[in-house]
Amino acid sequence: MKLSHLYRHSLEQAREQGVPDSAVKLLLAETLKLGNAELDTLPDKEIGADQQELWLQRLHRLLQGEPAQYIAQQAWFWGYALKVQPGVLIPRPETEGLVELMLPHLQPGIKVLDCCTGSGAIAIALSKLKPDIRVFATDISAPAINLAIHNASLHGADIKFYQCDLFPIAEHSFDIIVSNPPYISEAEYRNLDGVVRDYEPSEALLSGKDGLHHITRILQEAPLYLKDGGLLFLEHGATQREAILKLADSTHWKLDYAGDDLAGFARYLIFSHHK
């Protein structure tokens, strides 16, 4: 079977089930060990019987609603291929914007903490992009920490990991703390797309009734772990900015930046804190 026929037929099936084209493209390219662009530039490539069988098995799972990244056991973040698995949140493209905001602040020798690291995406990107900084990362989930350690090893990223609840007892005096914490409210969680709600870990998404439990704790506790004048970079939900700014003001943070993601949603905040 030619690639063009397989690809076209798969897209037709996926569209009938409401599965986005991007999910088919990601999974088919990974299954056939091709680049995404090659799906369009190699239409006459013959696909062998073994690859067809593997693809049909994976396509069935995709049409049932399973995330493409879990099926492929791979997600991309800042150009780095990361292993992903059920029980650990899939890295999102919008979180790359948080890394981009950090880059001008990453001076040689500084100490950076990534809270709620998940698969290790932020920490690994920072360590690879700026190998002259010291990177630490935490997560309360043992499967997440184990996966992050594996991903860091894959990319030769020098990161110290701790399994703990937000902040490591053994480390203090960070120049920067960054976090993409759980920030989904109970109401939002009930209305999430099934591909997220039914497959990704609720503990990596839910944050109390209003979605602000983790962010509130970070704002309250981070000053104990930051140097004087240190920076806090946060990703947050699109409707939460006003509430977060009120919380930050009550805990004596100074707002340095508020920004939107590429889709135009409120997403990023940078704060500084002086003792």
C-alpha positions as a LaTeX table, in Angstrom:
\begin{tabular}{lrrr}
\hline
Residue & $x$ (\AA) & $y$ (\AA) & $z$ (\AA) \\
\hline
Met1 & 0.00 & 0.00 & 0.00 \\
Lys2 & 1.26 & 3.46 & $-0.86$ \\
Leu3 & 1.77 & 5.98 & 1.92 \\
Ser4 & $-0.60$ & 8.50 & 0.31 \\
His5 & $-3.48$ & 6.02 & 0.39 \\
Leu6 & $-2.80$ & 4.93 & 3.96 \\
Tyr7 & $-2.50$ & 8.51 & 5.16 \\
Arg8 & $-5.63$ & 9.75 & 3.35 \\
His9 & $-7.77$ & 6.84 & 4.53 \\
Ser10 & $-6.57$ & 7.26 & 8.11 \\
Leu11 & $-7.38$ & 10.97 & 8.08 \\
Glu12 & $-10.89$ & 10.24 & 6.80 \\
Gln13 & $-11.52$ & 7.75 & 9.64 \\
Ala14 & $-10.11$ & 10.11 & 12.23 \\
Arg15 & $-12.21$ & 13.06 & 11.07 \\
Glu16 & $-15.35$ & 10.92 & 11.35 \\
Gln17 & $-14.48$ & 10.35 & 15.02 \\
Gly18 & $-13.49$ & 13.96 & 15.69 \\
Val19 & $-9.78$ & 13.12 & 16.09 \\
Pro20 & $-7.59$ & 16.05 & 14.97 \\
Asp21 & $-5.38$ & 15.65 & 11.89 \\
Ser22 & $-2.35$ & 16.59 & 13.99 \\
Ala23 & $-2.78$ & 13.47 & 16.15 \\
Val24 & $-2.86$ & 11.21 & 13.07 \\
Lys25 & 0.19 & 12.94 & 11.61 \\
Leu26 & 2.20 & 12.68 & 14.82 \\
Leu27 & 1.40 & 9.01 & 15.36 \\
Leu28 & 1.76 & 7.87 & 11.74 \\
Ala29 & 5.12 & 9.62 & 11.35 \\
Glu30 & 6.41 & 7.99 & 14.54 \\
Thr31 & 5.06 & 4.57 & 13.53 \\
Leu32 & 6.74 & 4.71 & 10.13 \\
Lys33 & 9.89 & 6.42 & 11.51 \\
Leu34 & 9.44 & 9.36 & 9.17 \\
Gly35 & 9.52 & 13.11 & 9.64 \\
Asn36 & 6.15 & 14.84 & 9.63 \\
Ala37 & 6.95 & 16.55 & 6.33 \\
Glu38 & 7.74 & 13.21 & 4.67 \\
Leu39 & 4.13 & 12.12 & 5.02 \\
Asp40 & 3.39 & 14.68 & 2.31 \\
Thr41 & 6.62 & 14.52 & 0.30 \\
Leu42 & 6.85 & 10.72 & $-0.09$ \\
Pro43 & 3.34 & 9.82 & $-1.36$ \\
Asp44 & 4.55 & 6.82 & $-3.40$ \\
Lys45 & 6.49 & 5.19 & $-0.58$ \\
Glu46 & 5.39 & 1.57 & $-0.20$ \\
Ile47 & 4.32 & 0.57 & 3.30 \\
Gly48 & 5.07 & $-3.05$ & 4.18 \\
Ala49 & 2.60 & $-5.48$ & 5.69 \\
Asp50 & 4.20 & $-5.41$ & 9.16 \\
Gln51 & 4.10 & $-1.61$ & 9.32 \\
Gln52 & 0.51 & $-1.59$ & 8.07 \\
Glu53 & $-0.53$ & $-4.03$ & 10.80 \\
Leu54 & 1.20 & $-2.01$ & 13.51 \\
Trp55 & $-0.39$ & 1.18 & 12.20 \\
Leu56 & $-3.90$ & $-0.30$ & 12.12 \\
Gln57 & $-3.51$ & $-1.40$ & 15.75 \\
Arg58 & $-2.36$ & 2.08 & 16.76 \\
Leu59 & $-5.01$ & 3.81 & 14.68 \\
His60 & $-7.72$ & 1.76 & 16.43 \\
Arg61 & $-6.45$ & 2.97 & 19.81 \\
Leu62 & $-6.35$ & 6.55 & 18.54 \\
Leu63 & $-9.94$ & 6.34 & 17.28 \\
Gln64 & $-10.98$ & 5.05 & 20.71 \\
Gly65 & $-9.75$ & 8.34 & 22.18 \\
Glu66 & $-6.32$ & 7.41 & 23.53 \\
Pro67 & $-3.76$ & 10.25 & 23.21 \\
Ala68 & $-1.36$ & 9.82 & 20.31 \\
Gln69 & 1.60 & 10.58 & 22.58 \\
Tyr70 & 0.76 & 7.71 & 24.93 \\
Ile71 & 0.38 & 5.31 & 22.01 \\
Ala72 & 3.72 & 6.41 & 20.54 \\
Gln73 & 5.25 & 6.67 & 24.04 \\
Gln74 & 6.79 & 9.92 & 22.87 \\
Ala75 & 6.16 & 13.66 & 22.93 \\
Trp76 & 8.24 & 16.55 & 21.63 \\
Phe77 & 9.17 & 19.56 & 23.73 \\
Trp78 & 11.48 & 22.35 & 22.56 \\
Gly79 & 12.86 & 19.99 & 19.90 \\
Tyr80 & 13.63 & 17.19 & 22.36 \\
Ala81 & 11.92 & 13.80 & 22.10 \\
Leu82 & 10.68 & 12.78 & 25.54 \\
Lys83 & 9.33 & 9.43 & 26.62 \\
Val84 & 5.78 & 9.70 & 27.96 \\
Gln85 & 3.52 & 7.13 & 29.56 \\
Pro86 & 0.11 & 6.89 & 31.25 \\
Gly87 & 0.22 & 8.31 & 34.76 \\
Val88 & 2.42 & 11.25 & 33.73 \\
Leu89 & 1.11 & 14.40 & 32.06 \\
Ile90 & 1.88 & 14.92 & 28.37 \\
Pro91 & 3.94 & 18.12 & 27.83 \\
Arg92 & 1.98 & 20.92 & 26.12 \\
Pro93 & 3.26 & 23.26 & 23.39 \\
Glu94 & 2.15 & 26.35 & 25.35 \\
Thr95 & 4.60 & 25.44 & 28.11 \\
Glu96 & 7.42 & 26.06 & 25.64 \\
Gly97 & 6.46 & 29.73 & 25.92 \\
Leu98 & 7.37 & 29.62 & 29.61 \\
Val99 & 10.85 & 28.36 & 28.73 \\
Glu100 & 11.23 & 31.09 & 26.12 \\
Leu101 & 10.41 & 33.76 & 28.71 \\
Met102 & 13.09 & 32.36 & 31.02 \\
Leu103 & 15.98 & 32.34 & 28.57 \\
Pro104 & 17.10 & 35.99 & 28.98 \\
His105 & 17.27 & 35.47 & 32.77 \\
Leu106 & 19.45 & 32.35 & 32.76 \\
Gln107 & 22.86 & 33.72 & 33.68 \\
Pro108 & 25.82 & 31.32 & 34.14 \\
Gly109 & 25.96 & 29.65 & 37.53 \\
Ile110 & 22.45 & 30.46 & 38.70 \\
Lys111 & 20.32 & 27.91 & 40.52 \\
Val112 & 16.90 & 27.04 & 39.01 \\
Leu113 & 14.11 & 24.89 & 40.45 \\
Asp114 & 11.37 & 23.34 & 38.31 \\
Cys115 & 8.39 & 22.47 & 40.56 \\
Cys116 & 5.93 & 19.84 & 39.29 \\
Thr117 & 8.35 & 18.68 & 36.60 \\
Gly118 & 6.24 & 15.77 & 35.29 \\
Ser119 & 8.16 & 14.18 & 32.42 \\
Gly120 & 11.03 & 16.61 & 33.04 \\
Ala121 & 10.25 & 18.75 & 29.98 \\
Ile122 & 11.02 & 22.22 & 31.37 \\
Ala123 & 14.05 & 21.13 & 33.39 \\
Ile124 & 15.57 & 19.21 & 30.47 \\
Ala125 & 15.04 & 22.07 & 28.02 \\
Leu126 & 16.66 & 24.54 & 30.44 \\
Ser127 & 19.60 & 22.26 & 31.15 \\
Lys128 & 20.28 & 21.60 & 27.47 \\
Leu129 & 19.79 & 25.20 & 26.34 \\
Lys130 & 21.88 & 26.62 & 29.19 \\
Pro131 & 24.33 & 23.94 & 30.38 \\
Asp132 & 26.16 & 26.46 & 32.59 \\
Ile133 & 23.22 & 26.80 & 35.02 \\
Arg134 & 22.33 & 24.42 & 37.88 \\
Val135 & 18.92 & 22.80 & 37.45 \\
Phe136 & 16.84 & 21.04 & 40.10 \\
Ala137 & 13.40 & 19.50 & 39.64 \\
Thr138 & 10.67 & 18.11 & 41.89 \\
Asp139 & 7.46 & 16.14 & 41.60 \\
Ile140 & 5.28 & 14.43 & 44.19 \\
Ser141 & 4.68 & 11.50 & 41.83 \\
Ala142 & 7.17 & 8.61 & 41.86 \\
Pro143 & 6.27 & 7.55 & 38.27 \\
Ala144 & 6.81 & 11.14 & 37.10 \\
Ile145 & 10.20 & 11.48 & 38.81 \\
Asn146 & 11.35 & 8.11 & 37.46 \\
Leu147 & 10.29 & 9.08 & 33.95 \\
Ala148 & 11.94 & 12.51 & 34.24 \\
Ile149 & 15.20 & 10.88 & 35.37 \\
His150 & 15.00 & 8.54 & 32.37 \\
Asn151 & 14.39 & 11.43 & 29.96 \\
Ala152 & 17.22 & 13.48 & 31.45 \\
Ser153 & 19.55 & 10.51 & 30.99 \\
Leu154 & 18.45 & 10.11 & 27.36 \\
His155 & 19.50 & 13.69 & 26.64 \\
Gly156 & 22.53 & 13.89 & 28.91 \\
Ala157 & 20.90 & 16.63 & 30.99 \\
Asp158 & 22.57 & 17.30 & 34.34 \\
Ile159 & 19.60 & 17.73 & 36.70 \\
Lys160 & 19.12 & 16.88 & 40.37 \\
Phe161 & 15.68 & 15.39 & 40.99 \\
Tyr162 & 13.69 & 15.17 & 44.21 \\
Gln163 & 10.43 & 13.34 & 44.85 \\
Cys164 & 8.65 & 15.73 & 47.20 \\
Asp165 & 5.63 & 18.00 & 47.60 \\
Leu166 & 6.67 & 21.12 & 45.62 \\
Phe167 & 9.89 & 22.15 & 47.40 \\
Pro168 & 12.93 & 20.06 & 48.36 \\
Ile169 & 13.85 & 20.27 & 52.04 \\
Ala170 & 17.54 & 19.83 & 51.23 \\
Glu171 & 17.83 & 22.76 & 48.79 \\
His172 & 17.34 & 26.52 & 49.24 \\
Ser173 & 18.55 & 29.82 & 47.78 \\
Phe174 & 17.28 & 29.42 & 44.24 \\
Asp175 & 17.66 & 32.32 & 41.82 \\
Ile176 & 14.61 & 31.22 & 39.84 \\
Ile177 & 11.65 & 28.95 & 40.51 \\
Val178 & 9.49 & 27.87 & 37.57 \\
Ser179 & 6.29 & 25.87 & 37.69 \\
Asn180 & 3.59 & 24.57 & 35.41 \\
Pro181 & 1.52 & 23.20 & 38.30 \\
Pro182 & $-1.91$ & 21.56 & 38.29 \\
Tyr183 & $-4.41$ & 24.39 & 37.80 \\
Ile184 & $-7.71$ & 22.88 & 36.65 \\
Ser185 & $-10.80$ & 23.49 & 38.81 \\
Glu186 & $-13.31$ & 20.75 & 39.61 \\
Ala187 & $-15.88$ & 22.30 & 37.26 \\
Glu188 & $-13.36$ & 22.62 & 34.42 \\
Tyr189 & $-12.20$ & 19.04 & 34.94 \\
Arg190 & $-15.72$ & 17.68 & 34.45 \\
Asn191 & $-15.89$ & 19.48 & 31.09 \\
Leu192 & $-12.44$ & 18.51 & 29.79 \\
Asp193 & $-12.15$ & 16.69 & 26.50 \\
Gly194 & $-12.27$ & 12.94 & 27.07 \\
Val195 & $-8.83$ & 12.47 & 25.52 \\
Val196 & $-7.46$ & 14.40 & 28.50 \\
Arg197 & $-9.90$ & 13.57 & 31.31 \\
Asp198 & $-10.10$ & 9.83 & 30.63 \\
Tyr199 & $-6.40$ & 9.17 & 30.06 \\
Glu200 & $-4.15$ & 11.74 & 31.73 \\
Pro201 & $-3.56$ & 11.68 & 35.51 \\
Ser202 & $-6.09$ & 13.74 & 37.45 \\
Glu203 & $-3.48$ & 14.58 & 40.10 \\
Ala204 & $-1.43$ & 16.40 & 37.45 \\
Leu205 & $-4.45$ & 18.46 & 36.37 \\
Leu206 & $-6.78$ & 19.08 & 39.32 \\
Ser207 & $-5.96$ & 21.69 & 41.95 \\
Gly208 & $-8.85$ & 21.95 & 44.36 \\
Lys209 & $-12.31$ & 23.37 & 43.81 \\
Asp210 & $-11.10$ & 26.62 & 42.21 \\
Gly211 & $-7.97$ & 25.27 & 40.51 \\
Leu212 & $-5.71$ & 27.47 & 42.64 \\
His213 & $-4.61$ & 25.17 & 45.46 \\
His214 & $-1.10$ & 24.54 & 44.09 \\
Ile215 & $-0.52$ & 28.10 & 42.88 \\
Thr216 & $-1.61$ & 29.46 & 46.28 \\
Arg217 & 0.89 & 27.19 & 48.02 \\
Ile218 & 3.66 & 28.16 & 45.61 \\
Leu219 & 3.06 & 31.87 & 46.19 \\
Gln220 & 3.06 & 31.33 & 49.96 \\
Glu221 & 6.03 & 28.97 & 50.21 \\
Ala222 & 8.37 & 29.93 & 47.36 \\
Pro223 & 9.87 & 32.95 & 49.20 \\
Leu224 & 11.41 & 30.50 & 51.69 \\
Tyr225 & 13.37 & 28.92 & 48.85 \\
Leu226 & 14.24 & 31.98 & 46.75 \\
Lys227 & 17.16 & 34.33 & 47.09 \\
Asp228 & 16.31 & 37.96 & 47.81 \\
Gly229 & 15.07 & 39.41 & 44.52 \\
Gly230 & 14.58 & 35.94 & 43.04 \\
Leu231 & 12.11 & 35.28 & 40.22 \\
Leu232 & 9.04 & 33.06 & 39.99 \\
Phe233 & 7.78 & 31.97 & 36.56 \\
Leu234 & 4.24 & 30.54 & 36.50 \\
Glu235 & 1.98 & 28.99 & 33.90 \\
His236 & $-1.71$ & 29.33 & 34.79 \\
Gly237 & $-5.25$ & 28.82 & 33.52 \\
Ala238 & $-6.75$ & 31.30 & 31.09 \\
Thr239 & $-9.36$ & 32.62 & 33.55 \\
Gln240 & $-7.19$ & 32.71 & 36.69 \\
Arg241 & $-4.98$ & 35.77 & 36.26 \\
Glu242 & $-7.00$ & 38.24 & 38.31 \\
Ala243 & $-7.31$ & 35.82 & 41.23 \\
Ile244 & $-3.60$ & 35.00 & 41.12 \\
Leu245 & $-2.60$ & 38.66 & 41.09 \\
Lys246 & $-4.70$ & 39.24 & 44.22 \\
Leu247 & $-3.04$ & 36.27 & 45.92 \\
Ala248 & 0.39 & 37.49 & 44.86 \\
Asp249 & $-0.26$ & 40.97 & 46.19 \\
Ser250 & $-1.31$ & 39.56 & 49.57 \\
Thr251 & 1.96 & 37.58 & 49.78 \\
His252 & 4.17 & 40.55 & 48.77 \\
Trp253 & 5.19 & 39.53 & 45.27 \\
Lys254 & 5.99 & 42.16 & 42.64 \\
Leu255 & 4.53 & 41.51 & 39.19 \\
Asp256 & 7.23 & 41.81 & 36.53 \\
Tyr257 & 5.38 & 40.41 & 33.51 \\
Ala258 & 1.98 & 39.06 & 32.43 \\
Gly259 & 1.73 & 37.44 & 29.02 \\
Asp260 & $-0.48$ & 35.38 & 26.72 \\
Asp261 & 0.19 & 32.17 & 24.83 \\
Leu262 & 0.20 & 31.93 & 21.03 \\
Ala263 & $-3.55$ & 31.32 & 21.03 \\
Gly264 & $-4.11$ & 34.64 & 22.83 \\
Phe265 & $-5.03$ & 33.17 & 26.22 \\
Ala266 & $-3.67$ & 34.58 & 29.47 \\
Arg267 & $-1.00$ & 32.02 & 30.40 \\
Tyr268 & 2.23 & 33.35 & 31.94 \\
Leu269 & 3.23 & 35.40 & 34.97 \\
Ile270 & 6.64 & 36.47 & 36.24 \\
Phe271 & 7.03 & 37.71 & 39.81 \\
Ser272 & 9.97 & 38.87 & 41.90 \\
His273 & 10.21 & 38.78 & 45.67 \\
His274 & 12.30 & 40.88 & 48.03 \\
Lys275 & 12.79 & 39.86 & 51.64 \\
\hline
\end{tabular}
